[in-house]
């Protein structure tokens, strides 16, 4: 059972358990115990499972290790330290592993100095980068503290010789547990922890997490279940509000009546001023393209401050080489960087030294992500975190103002934890069979102890056993052979074939191979697009590449065939795949603010009264309050204000093309579900093709011939939406791509075999053939079923979509239909955001200004 620790231990209680050498070292570095240490150290010492949740830079890592170091020093001094692994530390990042190693070895060296001898406590890192020589050294003399990743840990559990060193592990420390729990790497880890539990008497599980919700679910994910009941876990929720200096900034007074060039100039002047006022500044941009653009523009506009070859100025994102990124990180630690611009790659808790200021360029789309990023400044315990969110348009202003309120009021958005992922399950069962023979009932019981599988149906488990044991003989035509043997009489399973261990170890992991897709007109290559972008395309969609428009026809392998003769505007923005989705919880908070604003206008409150309300409700300056008032007031006068309790459906016609805009402020993941279901319903019942555009604030449908949108919308029911969406995605590009990912995880497609790596293009071709083959076997073939689940639950948000539809059905959410002569202010922005035109950004902003003037004239 999960319980919250309400009172911290006293300094005296902690001092009583610390070894004199450890005590002397600690107080030579720190004046006193931190709050997370007072809550967590004694529990870890007492072998209690614990989740320590605290802001970034609140000494969580030392909290996790202090008791362990203390125990190892004690054992060493008593001559009882054995050659085995005592503690495993798991983190999502290789870079973070190296960082932790450095931060552990230095204290151990200093404790050795105090002790006057080498205590012989070893720390080792084992990841995909570890050399065979280092691995063989570990086999002979295992580290007492082993630092690794989920993937490498799974391999070690299946390695015959090294598993002997893992049999008596006493502690497992999972760092950044929130970042692992929300994806399939965390699913893999959840199973691996149960596999480890099976070989040991008791492992104390320690989770370290930033500010996150729902915290009870994260704690339960960490410890899992036993005999169908949740295991015990203590939560140390140390959410003291670290001293924060937070502001939402606009580079200009008027976000609408201004040219692109003027706005851009003012924004870079603001950034330059902020950078020059601080020693080290970290800017987050959300996208890799944005990161490169900001760094290059600053160098062009202010060459005296940022020279082209200046080593104190740099970019940091996933597309840059490991050596370059590590160089940036080391110079940050050494205090030698003036400016670093990052996409999302510096969010997690790698120690990057002292940063004075964090700037978020645009909304981070999540309260938890904003706290994580801003916490990178003032990273030390008692330092103030200084964060500035720079907004570039009025929707951004609303979003960031509400986000800032949620930070201050500790309203953290909830993360989604994948459940019953059958592809990861297949990989785990294969790995377990490789290690040992096991009865399927014992295996099922072990899997059900994992939080990620505690609701797993036996029928789904058995379907995976059937697939792995080769029950579907027709798959042999596609070179899919049995990977395990299963004796139905005895119920035992085991590995099949001499190569099974090698195959498993060279293909284990949950991160799919990603690459770029070549775009061709016939045989002529045009350029490349991101594979995640291709997932969003359907036949007939128009997109921009290299300044030209292309119509998507079909994809084969890693080649997308297009038509160049296009006279329609684009339907998908080229930057779609890099956009972060707005969290559902934050979207609802924004909807609530809109509702309160409409109530003020409906009750004929004066401008002064409404602005006073804005200033009391949000944490904004006078310029921002004025802009928020004008934006909402214009929408109210021209149309109506959509909110968390009112779904506004707006109809208008422009250039002989009909538009229906759903002002559904639920975030892009929910809107993806609703828009696909609408398009499917219209296609099936009215035999019309419609263009779709999606944003966080809603979606639109566009069509040339009449469509009965209301009739189609009435078909969407909470009880049937999952069935509708399963049919809607059945022949989509997104399902084909995700099936390849799932086939790779479940070892249907081997990425590595006999020393050769299979190219992603070949994997995709193989997966498309396989998908057809498994559909012939069953539409519920486990890996196909998982691909659908991944699309609807992990990529989209089917659960919150059901909640939205239930609220509409129960009348908690009103549906209002309006027809306008031209798009309302909210609709203009929504259409531009969800389906950018061929226009450059500056032309789009000028277009928005012209439309705004027409709306204002209409209001007058």
N, C-alpha and C positions, 0 to 999 in steps of 0.2 A: 504494500500500500504506500502511496505517496503522501508524505507529510512535510510541512514547512517548518524549518527551524526558526523559532520566534525570537530567541535570545542568543547573542554571541557568547562564546566562552570568555573568560577573563584572561588578562595577560599572565596572571600567576599560574593559571591552569596550563597554559601553553608552555610556560617556562619550566614547569615541573616535568614535562615529557621530553624536553630537548636535551640532547647530548651536549656536554659542556663545550666541545669543539664547534658543534653546529651553532650553539647559542652565541659563542664569541664571534664567529664569522658573521652571523645574522646582524648583530648589533654594531658591527664595524661598518655595515653597509646601510642599515636602516635605523631610524630613531625609535620606531615602535612597530608593533604589528598592525597591518592594515585591516579594514573591516572584513574583506573576504577571507583573510587568514584567521581571524577570530571566529568566523562562522564555519570554516571548512577544515582547518588543519587537524583538530581533535577528532573529527568524524572519520577522516581518512586514516588517522593513527589507530582508531578503534575498529577499523575494517568495516565501516558502514558504507553502503552505496550512497553516493551524493552527487547532485548536480549543483555546481556553483555558477550562478548567473550574475554577471556584474558588467558595468560599462567597460568599453575598451580602455586599456591602460590602467586597470584597477588591480594589478598584481595577481591575476587569476592563475597564470602559469606557475609562479612560485608557490601559490597556495596548493596547487596540485602536487608539487614535487617536494615540499619541505618535509612532510612526514616520511616520505619514501627515502630521501637522502638521510634523514635522521636515523631511520631503521638500518640502512646499509652501513653507515658509519659505526653504529652500535655493534652490528654483527662483525665488522672488520676488526674492531678493537678487541672483541672477545674471541677472535680466531674462528668464528663460525660462518664466515662468508663463503658460500659454495660457488662452484663454477656452473651457474645456471642463470636463466633470465628471471629476475624478480618482478620487473615492471615493464609493461609495454606502453609506449606512448604513440598514439595514432593521430595524425592530422591530415587535412585534405591536400596540403601543399608540400611538395618536395623542398621548396625554398624555406618553408617554415620549419621543416625537419632539421635542415642544416643550421638554421637560426637557433633552434632549441639546443642542439648539440653544443654549439659554441657557448650558449648561455648556461649550460650545465657543467661543461668541462672547466670553465673558469672558476666557478664556486668550489668545485672539487679540488682544483689545484690550490686554491687559497685555504681550504680546510686542511689539506695535506700539510701546508706550510705551518698552520697553527698546531697541528698534531706533531710536527717534527718528523714525519715519515710518510711514505706512500701507502695510503690505506688500500690501494689496489682495486678501487671501485671503477669499473669500466662502463663507458657509454658508447653505443654503436648505432650507426644509421644503416638501415637496409631498405633501399628503394630500387626502382628500375635502373637507376644509374650506378648501383653498387657493382664493382668489378668482381669477376670470379675469384680473384686472389683474396679480396676482402671477405667474400662469403666463406671461403675455405678457412680463413683465419678465425672467423666467428664460430665456425663449426668446432674448431679445436678449443677455443677460449671464448665462449659466448659472453656478450656484454650483460652486465647486471641490469642496465636500463637499455631497452631496445626501442629505437625510434623508427617508425615506419609509416606506410600509407595503407589504406584498406586493401588495395590490390596486392601489394607485397606480403601483407599479413596473411591473406588467403592462400598465396603460394606457399608460404612457410608452413601453414597448417597441413599442407599436402606433401611437404618434403619429408621423405622417410627419416633421414638422419636428424634434421634440425628439430623435428617435433619432440624429440627426447628432452631438449632444453626448455620446451614450452609447457611441460607437464605440471610444473608446480608454480606457475605464475601467480603472484599474490595481488598485483594491482594492474588494472588496465585504465589508462588515462586517455580519454577521447577529447581532443581539443577542437574548438570551433564546431561542437556537436550539432549546432543548428544548421551549419552550412552543409554537413553531410546528410543529416536526417531528411532533407527535402529533395533528395535525388536518389538514383539507383546505386550510387556508390555507398550511400548510407544503408540501403537495403542489403547490399552485399556484406557490409560490416555487421549489420544486425544478426545475420546468419552465422558469420564467422565467430562472433562473440559466444553464440550458443555452442558452436563446435568446440571452442576452447573450454567452455564450462563443462562439457562432457568429459574432458580429459583431466580436469583438476578438481580438487576438493572444494575450493571456494576462491573466486576471484572478486576482489573489491573493484567495483566500477566507479570511476570518477569522470564526470562530464564537466567540461569547461565551456561556457557559452556566453555570448554577448547578450544584450537585452533582447528578449525574444518572447513570442507568444504562439500557441498556448503552452505555458511552461510545464504544466502537469503532463501534457502529452509528450513533450521532449524528454522529461524524466522517465516516463514509462517506456519510451523508445530505447533509452539508455539501458534499462535493467531488464526489460522483457517480462515474461510470465513463467510461472512454475505450477504445474498441476492445474492449469486453467485459471490461476489467480495471479494478479499483478505482484511482482516481487517488491520488496520494500525499497524505498529510495527517499532520502532526505533532500529537500530543496533548500539551498541557501540562496535566497533571492535578495541579493545585496544591491538593490536598485537605489542607492543614494544618488541624488541628482548631482553628478559631477558639475563643478562650477562651469557653466557654459555661457558664452557670449554669442548669441544667435541673432541674425537679422536677415530679412528678405530685402534684397536691393533691386531697384530698377535703374538701368543706366540712363533713362530719360523720364521726363515728367509725364509725357503722353505716349502710351504704348501703341496707339492706333494711327494718329495723324502725324506720321513721320516717315521719311523715306528710308529705304533699306540701308543706303550708304551712311546716312546720318546716324541711324540706330547702331549699325555695326561699328562706326568710328567711336561712338560714345561708350559702347560696351568694352572695346579694347582699351580705351582710355581709363575706364573704371578698373579693369583688370590690372593694368599697368600701375595705377595708383595703389591698389591693394598690395601688389607684389613688392613695390618699392618701400612700402611702410613696414614690411616684415622681413625677417632674416631668411626664413624658409617657407615657401608657399606650395601647397599641393592643390591642384585643380582637377576635379573629376568632370568628365564630359559625357559619360554614358556610352559613347561609341568610339571605335578605333579611328574612324575617319575624322570625327570631331577632334580627337586628341591631336592628330597630325595637323589639322587645319589651324587650331589655336596656337600651337607652338610655332608654326611657320609664319602666321600672320603677325604674332608678337615680334618675331625677329625682323620681319619686313617693315613694320610700322615704327618700331623703336630700336633701331640697330645699335644705338649707343648703350642701351640697357641689356640687350640680348644679342650678342655677336653670334654669327653663324656657327662657329666652331667652339662656342663657349661650353666648357665641361660642367659648369654649374647650372646649366639649363638643359633639360632633357624630357623625352617622352617615355612612357612606360605602358605597354599593352601586350597582349598575348601573341601578336604577330611578329614581335621583335625577337631577336635571338636571345637565348638563355644568358650568354656571356654579357650582352649589352644590358639586359635587365639587372643582372647581378651587380654589374658595375654601378648602375644608378642606385641600387639599394645600398651598396657599401658606402658610396659617397654621401648618401642621406644619413647613414649611421655616423659617419665621421663629421657630419655638420658642414659638408662642403658643397651642398646644393642650394642654389637660390630659388629655383623653380622646377617642379616636376608636374607634368600634365599626364593624367592617367585616364583610361576608360573605366574599367572596373577592377583591374588587376591588383591594385594596392588596397583593396577593401579589407581583406582578412588580416589577422593580427601579427604579421611578420614585424619584427622590431626594426623600424626604419628611423630610429633616432628622434630628435626633437623637431617637430614641425610647429611653427607658430600659427599658421592660418590654413584652413581648408576652405576652398571655394567650390561650391556645387554649381556648375553651369547648366541650369535647367533643373527640372524636378527629378529626384532619384526614384520617384514612383512608389516608394515604400518608406514608412516611418522607421522600421528597423534598419533599412539600408542607410538612411540619412544619419541615424545615430552612430552606426558603424563607421561611416566615412568621416563625420565631423569629429568622432573620437580619435582619429589619427592625429589631430592636433592636440597639444598638451598631453602626449601619450603617457607621460609619467603620472603617478598617482595624484599628486596634489597640484598639478598644473591646470590652468584654465583651458578649456577647449573653445577655440574661436572658430565659428563657422559662418560663412556668408553664402546665401543662395541667391544667385543672379537670375532674374526672370526676364524672358524675352518677348512674351506676349501675355494677353489678358487671361487666357485659360491657365497658363503657367503661374500667373500671379495668384489666382484663386487657389489652385492646387497647392502651391508652396506655402501660402499663408495658412491654410487649413492643416497642412503637414507640420508646420512649425508649432501650431496650437497643440497638435497631437503629441509632439515630442515633449513639450512642457508639461502636458497633462498625463503623460505616460500611457497613452493609448497606442499600444503596439499592435501592428497587423499580424494576423496569424499565418504561419507557414503551412504548407501542404506536405504531408508525409505519404509517399506512394505505398500502396498496400497490395499484397498478394501478386507481386510481379512474377509471372510464370517463366519469363526468360532467365531472370537471375536465379530463380528456383532450380531450373534445369541445370544451370552452370554449377550451382552448389551441390546438387545431388551427384552430378558427374564427379566433382572434386572429392566428395565424401567416399564414393565408390572406389575411386583411385587409391585412396588411403587405406581403406579397410572394408571387409565384408560387414554388412549390417542388415538387420531385419527391417522391412519397410514400416512396420508398426513403430519400432523404436525411432526410425528416421523421421516419421511423421510427427511423433511426440516432440522430438528435438526441434523440428522446424516450427511447430506451433508455439514454442517458447519464445520465439522471436516476435517482437512487437509488430514487425512488418508483415507477419504471417499468422497472427493469433486468431484471425477469422477465416483462415484458409479452409476451403471445402475439400473433403477427402476425394471427391470426384475430380477436382482440378489437379490435386496432387497425383492421383493415379494416372490421369491422362498424360502427365509429364513423364511418369515412370514408363508408360507404354511407348511414348515417343523415343525415349532414350534407349529402351531395350529392343528397339527395332520391330515393334508390333505392326507398323505400317509398311509392308513389304514393297508397295508401289514406289516408295521414296528412294529405294535402291536404284531405280532407273535414273534418278537425279543425283546419285553418288552420296546419298545420306544413309549411312550404315549404323547398326547398333553400337552404342558407346559403352553400354553396361550390359551385364547379364542379369536376368531376373528369373528365379526359380519359383514358379507359382505354388508348387507343393510345399516348399519350406518357407516361402516368403522372404528369402534372402536375395540381396543384390551384391554385385561386385564389379570390378573393372574387367573390361573385355579387350584383349589384344595387348601386345607388348608395348605398343606406342602410346597407349592411352594416357600415361602420366605426362609424357613429353607434350602430347597434343593439348592436354589441359593446361599445363604450365606456360605454354607459348601462346595461348589464346584467352587466358583468364582476364577478367576486367569488364567494366560496364561502360566505359567511355567509348563511343563509336568513332571509327575513323571518319574524319570530316575532310572534305576537300572542295575545290571550286569546280563548277560545272561549265564546260565550254559551250558557248552559244554559237550556233551555225545557221546560215541561210544556205540550204543545200549542203554542199561540201565546203563552203567558204566560212572559216572561223571569223567571228565578229568580236568576241571578247569573252570575259568570264564573269559569272555571278556566283554568289554564295549559295551553297546547297540549301541552307535554311530559308533563303529567299525563294528558291525553286519550289520548296514545299508549299508555299502559299499560292502558287500559280495553278490555274485551271485553263483548259483549252479556250482560246479567245481572249485571255487577259492581255492587256497591253502594258508594256513597261519601257523605261528609258535606259539605254546603255550607250555611253559615249556621246550623249547629246542627241541620239536618234531614237525613234520609236520603233518597237518591234512587237508583233503579235505572237504569243506563245501557241505552238501547235501540239508538240508532244516531247517527251524525254525518253531517251533510250540509254541506259547506263549513265555515264556522266556527260552526255551530250544533250543539249536542249535545241530542238529544231524550231525556228521561228520564221515568220513572214515579215519582210521588210516594207511591203507596200501597205502602210497603215495611215488612215486619215482620222482615227478616233483618238481622243485624249487618253493618257495612261490610266489604268485602273488600280495599279499597285505601286506605291512609292518604292524607289530602289533601295532606300535605307530601312525598309520594313523589318528585315531580319535582325537588325541590331537594336531595335527599340525595346526598352524594358517595359513590361506591362504594368499598368497601375494596379496596385493591390485592391481587392474587393472591399476590404475594411476601410481603406483611405477613401475610396470612391464613395462609399456610403456616408462618410463624414462630410465630404464635399457636397453631396446631395442634401444633407441636413442643413448645411449653411445656406444653400440656395433656397430651401423651403422657408427658412426663417426670414430671408430677405424678401421673398414674395409676400409673406404675411405682413411685413412692415409696409410694403407698397400698397397692398390691398386695404390696409387699415388707414391709408392716407397719412402716414407719418411724414413729417417734413424732412427735407434733405439733411438738416442739422441733426435731427433725431436719429436718422438711419446711419449717418456717419459716426455718431456717438456710439451706436450699437456695434458697428464694425470695429471701432477702436477698442471697445470693451470685450468683444467676443474673440477677436484675433490679435496677433502681436505684429502690427504693421505701422508704418509711418504715415504721415498725412497724405503724401502723394499716392501711396498704395491704396489708402482708404478711398480717396477721390476716384481713382481708376476702377476700383471694385464697385463703387456706387454707380458710376456711369454705365459700366458694362451690364450689370444686372437690371438697372432702371430702363435702359434701351430695350433689352429683351422683354421686359414686362410691358412696356408701352406698345411695342410692335406686335408681340405674340403672347406667350406665357412662359413662365420659368419652370422648366422641368426640375424634378428633385428626387429625393429618396422615396417619396410617397406618391409621385406622379410621373408616369411615363407619357411623355409628349410625342405624338406622331404628327409630323409636319409634311404637308404636300405642297409642292410648287412645280411650275414648269419653266424651263429656261432653254432658249434656242431649240424649241420644238421637242425637247427631251423632258420626260416626266421624272421627278424625283420624289421619293418618300424617305424622310429622315426620321429615324428612331432616336430620340434624345434619351438613350438608355445609359446613364452614367453608372456603369457597373465594372468598368475596366475591360481591357481588350480580350481577356480570356473568356469572359462570359459573353461578350458581344460577338466573338468568333462563333460560339455555339448558336446564339440566336440568329445571326445572319445566315449561317449555313442551313439551319433548319428552315428559315423563311424561303431561301432560294430553292431548296429541295421541294418544299410544299408547293411553291408556285410552278415549278417545272413539272411536277407530277400531276397536279390538278388542273392547271391552266395551259400547259404546254408552251410556256414562254421562257425565254432565257433572260435573266436579269443581271445587270452589273452590280457588284457589291463593293462597298468601301467601308473599312472598319477603323475605328479609333477607340481610345479609352472612354471618350465621352458619348459614344453611340455608334451607329452605323447607318448607311444609306443604301437604298435600292434605286437603280436608274434603269429606265426602259423606254423604248420608242413606241411600242404598241400598248394599248390599255391592259392593265393588270389589276385584279381585285385584291389589293393588299390586305384589306380587312378580313376577307374570307380566309386567306392563307394564314393570317395571324391567329384567327380563331381556332385553327387546327392544332396549334402548339399547346399541349397539355403537359403538366409536370409529370404525370404518370406515364406518358408516351414519348417524352422528348428524347430519352436515351435510345429507344428503338428507331426513332426518326433519324437521329444523328448517326447511328450505326449504318443506316442505309445511305445517308448523305455522303459519308466519307468512304464508302465501300470501293469506289473506283477512283478515288482522289490521289493526287500526287503525294500528299502528306502521309497517307496510309502506306503507300508503296515504299517511301523512304524510311518510315518508322519500322516497317516490317523488316527491312534490311538490318536496322540496328538491333532489333529483337532476335533475328536469326543469327546475328554475330554473337550476341551474348549467350544464346542457348546452344552455340556450337553447331548449328545447322550449316552455317557458312564458316569455314575456318579461315581466319585472316592470315595465319601463319601455318605452313605445313612443309615438313621435310626441308627446313631451312629457307624456304621461299615465302615471301610476303605477297599476298594477293592484293592487287590494286583495287582501289575503291570502285572504279568503273566496272571491273569484273564482278566484284561483290554485288553491285546493284543489278547487273544483268542476271546473275545467278538467283538473286532474291526474287526478281520479277517472275522468273520461270518457276521457282519454288512456290511462290504465292499461288500461282495457278494450280500447281500440283496439290497443295494442302487443301485448297478450296474443294477439290474433287473428293478428297477424303472426308472432310467435315468443315462446315462453316465455323465450327467451334474448335478447330484444331488449336491446341494450347498456345502456340507461338503467334498465330493469327489473332486469337482472342486477346492476347497480351498487347499486340500492336494497337488494336482498337482501344483497349483500356488506357494505354499510354497517351494516345491522342486525346481522348475525351477527358481523362482525369488529371493527367500531369501537364500536358501541353495546353489544353483548354481547361475549362472549369465547369464540368457538368453538374457538380454538387450545388454550387451557388446558383447555377442556371435554374435548377429545380426549385430552389428557394424563391427566386425572382418570380417564376411562373406561379408558384403556390400563392404568393402574396397578391398577384394579379387576380387569380381565381377566387380568392377569399375577400377581394375588394380592399385589402390593406393598401394596395397600390392602385391608384386610379389611372385609367388610360384615357387620355384626352386627344382628340383629333382636331387639327386646325389646318386650314388651307391659306397659304400666303401668296401674294402676288410675286414676291421675291423672297429669297431665303432670309430668315431671321438672323440676328447677329450670331447666336450660338450655332445655327445651321451653317452659315458661311464658313466658320472656322472648322467645324466638324468635317465638312466636305473637303476643304482644302487639306486638312490633316490626314484624312483617310485615303485620298486618291489625288496625290499631287499632280499638277498639270505638267506639260512640257516646259513651262516657265521656270526660269531660274528663281532662286529664293527672293532676290530683289524684286522681280516682276510679280511674284506671288504677294509680297507685302504691299506693293503699289496697287495691285488688284483688290486686296482686302480694304485698302483705304478708300478706293473708289466706291466699292459696294457699301461700305459704312456710310459714306456721304449720301448715297441714294436712300438707304434705310432712314437716316436722320431726316431727310427731306420728306419721306413718306410719313414719318411720325409727326412732323410739324403739320 
